[in-house]
Amino acid sequence: MLDWNPALYRRYEDERTRPAQELLARVPLSEADRVVDLGCGPGNSTELLVQRFPKAQVLGTDNSEAMLVSARERLPQASFELSDIATWAPQGQAPDLIYANASLQWVPDHEKLIPRLFDALAPGGVLAIQMPDNRQEPTHRLMRALAAEAPWAEPIGDADRLRTMLLPLGGYYDLLAPHAASVDVWHTIYQHRMADSASIVEWVRSTGLKPFVDRLPADLQASYLAEYQRRVDEAYPARADGRRLLAFPRMFIVAQKSKA
Amino acid sequence: MLDWNPALYRRYEDERTRPAQELLARVPLSEADRVVDLGCGPGNSTELLVQRFPKAQVLGTDNSEAMLVSARERLPQASFELSDIATWAPQGQAPDLIYANASLQWVPDHEKLIPRLFDALAPGGVLAIQMPDNRQEPTHRLMRALAAEAPWAEPIGDADRLRTMLLPLGGYYDLLAPHAASVDVWHTIYQHRMADSASIVEWVRSTGLKPFVDRLPADLQASYLAEYQRRVDEAYPARADGRRLLAFPRMFIVAQKSKA
């Protein structure tokens, strides 16, 4: 699989950083010694963590070396390591904050993963998670529908299965609440203002659409993307000012361990 | 109609103040001379405005004298006036911020109201609105279903019509975007942790349920509330920790005028 493209991912950095900020705003810690950013990407979320906890040791992890190169350049004061969230565990002292912004949707088996991460926290520590919850949005329904049609179906195969099926929000609550001092869960459905349907395709191309397109040879990539954009254009009609509103639901989970 | 009950309304003040804070966090103003809090209630939102804009003249309006008494006591540095949002217009210089947290859902005719409020702003000014969007939640479907049944239907009558039917979020965008420098719209669906079904009833009793219950004589109030709580109890099953999660969708709109 092609590696992630930090430049393309960064193009909508303001829109992508907002949920990271809103997640952090709900973390009930005034200070922290050890902070981990699981799936740090190019370091936009890590930068927020460094600003909020200037005295903390901040570690960012990602499974993309290209993203880590970008993150290290941006934040020399933090440390970064190549690792897979599915098997990651803290080295040395337990962290006060495990923060995972838009990363756990790529990691399977949440019923085991989420309690394991929560257990790894220091007393009073916080697990803070944000995940896109847009499988039922037109962008994602359309990429799957098209991936079931010839001539794209065969090369794309089971690309959709790379992304984990999320639990309902109450399922995450149930996993954490009996063991936590507090659990706060919510959804925000952003409405991103996009110039046109091409911008919507560009947005999803760097994330949700990537596993689909990566599996196609160049000529089929072009035809898949052209037909996908045509359908996206219909599904997101122009608003009164000519722009498109891209509804983007995201799920947030903030759980704190008891202090004792 | 009975007046609002500031003590009951305040019981869930933390949960009610969070959306007010999140709305204010998205207001793109570093300073303001004149700020208006439309439908200020007991002043919790007004207090946030005073903190954010300490040099501004802050005016709170409400149509409940009981709420204004409570607000004046809390915030002697702000001014408060009894008025109806439907006919309210700024006196003197145009405001830099018109802020309406959980109030416009009681005011009719949004197609005219919202553009009128936006027009009343100074150049560069911001209109910031938050409204509960929970008509389709079990709490609200159940209060309507029960209000259609004997013996409550006749005295309750058209109580449901007191609350304005909201436009879809894109409708508000369309009203504002052609005339604005920027418009940001989104939903957040909070999941409030409630001890039991009685707490859920208590929550809605001070707001959405109030027009229904107010129209009933005492004995019918008791039977309506008992049956309502029974149905709420079924609709919000206990989670793994015994609590109930009250899903509470809220709509947010932030529009800025151009500076010239």
Interface residues (C-beta under 8 A of the other chain):
Chain A: E22 A25 L169 G170 Y173 D174 L175 A177 P178 V183 D184 V185 W186 H187 T188 I189 Y190 Q191 R193 R239 A240 D241 R243 L245
Chain B: E22 A25 L169 G170 Y173 D174 L175 A177 P178 V183 D184 V185 W186 H187 T188 I189 Y190 Q191 R193 R239 A240 D241 R243 L245
